[in-house]
Amino acid sequence: MRYEVTKDLVTGNTLIDSEHRQLFDAVNALMDACAQGQGRTQLQKTVDFLNSYVARHFRDEEQLQIQSKYPGYPAHKTFHDGYCRQMSETSQSLMRDGPTVKALGDLNRVVGVLISHIRTEDKRLARYIQEQGS
């Protein structure tokens, strides 16, 4: 399964959408490497990227929320904090156990949570920011 920023995931905010594409590209690269028997060689790079990506992306989103006085900021921030913990735990499991079926399944589950968040909360945020600029 490949991850793509499909129409239902496009927020309309250039920064947010480009960062979502970077996440999907990294996960796809790991999955491709695993399919070719090269998962272990891609693993460290992907885990490092995912952890730095989540921190940077969420910081960028939160900055946009603060600047626009987004009323959903507290709940969005709470989700981000919890998601960072989930990604950290999943990354630690990947590093400890390697790219096992279970560890990759956990990664897919965590990415699925983010996709659901993008589809609802990030799109709501982008719409709010766009309306404020009108």
Secondary structure, DSSP 8 states (H G I E B T S, - for coil): ------GGG--S-HHHHHHHHHHHHHHHHHHHHHHTT-HHHHHHHHHHHHHHHHHHHHHHHHHHHHHHT-TTHHHHHHHHHHHHHHHHHHHHHHHHH-S-HHHHHHHHHHHHHHHHHIIIIIHHHHHHHHHHH-
